[in-house]
């Protein structure tokens, strides 16, 4: 069942079905006219913000790699990050790029392995990607709380948003202590299995970040900065489409929309995330066609940030495809 959900065909069918369902309820011609009529100045500003987003994401990951002692240069880390982001466009949304990044980093560090490096080809390399994602999820939870406080009309009534945020924060924080849970739950014979050993190495490597508080604080700060930038990107795109939605409402709905983009059930962010954006913009009077246009531009401008990875990938042969 898990392999079925992760398959490319399943995600293609699911995304196509959602897009078809939306097309039966939205004036798609009007939506495309809105997309094509966006103010070019606003679009250019968003593309600059996307570039800044990518720079910060690379810097954030490099901080984690430095703290764990993984032997890699900043230039190589940037190369792996950008190429993996491009490759991830064709893999399950959210986790695809992370999986490609972990695989490529592990392959690179194995080639340059030295005896004094702390498991560079296994746990430490993968843990840097996992911790990067955990802190990104935590920052989404924080922005969700900020959104609830900023948009008080929803904060007093929608307990479901609070529940989602609470689960996100609990799971993300708890993952740093997953080594204890794994050692307790796994039977002794499972510890000796290949999967058991890999799981123990990973959770042990993640747990070592508990002693790297300074690095975690820096990475979390930059993770919050990235979420703020992405919310501003959506707001600027909305202005370019002529929407009058208050910025405070973007603080509320964008964290949930960004979470939908992370779920591995869509193709490059198309499908379910767009449906969620349309649903969440209805309460503030945004026409469905305009909401669909905004959500499409959010996805497309995000994919534009993968163009440097495409150019790097074309320069030489890659092992992650």
Secondary structure as GFF3:
##gff-version 3
##sequence-region A 1 321
A	DSSP	alpha_helix	2	6	.	.	.	ID=ss1
A	DSSP	alpha_helix	8	23	.	.	.	ID=ss2
A	DSSP	alpha_helix	28	36	.	.	.	ID=ss3
A	DSSP	alpha_helix	40	68	.	.	.	ID=ss4
A	DSSP	alpha_helix	74	87	.	.	.	ID=ss5
A	DSSP	three_ten_helix	88	90	.	.	.	ID=ss6
A	DSSP	alpha_helix	95	111	.	.	.	ID=ss7
A	DSSP	alpha_helix	123	150	.	.	.	ID=ss8
A	DSSP	alpha_helix	152	155	.	.	.	ID=ss9
A	DSSP	alpha_helix	159	174	.	.	.	ID=ss10
A	DSSP	three_ten_helix	175	177	.	.	.	ID=ss11
A	DSSP	alpha_helix	178	185	.	.	.	ID=ss12
A	DSSP	alpha_helix	188	191	.	.	.	ID=ss13
A	DSSP	alpha_helix	194	207	.	.	.	ID=ss14
A	DSSP	three_ten_helix	208	211	.	.	.	ID=ss15
A	DSSP	alpha_helix	213	240	.	.	.	ID=ss16
A	DSSP	alpha_helix	247	262	.	.	.	ID=ss17
A	DSSP	alpha_helix	272	281	.	.	.	ID=ss18
A	DSSP	three_ten_helix	282	284	.	.	.	ID=ss19
A	DSSP	alpha_helix	288	304	.	.	.	ID=ss20
A	DSSP	alpha_helix	307	315	.	.	.	ID=ss21
###
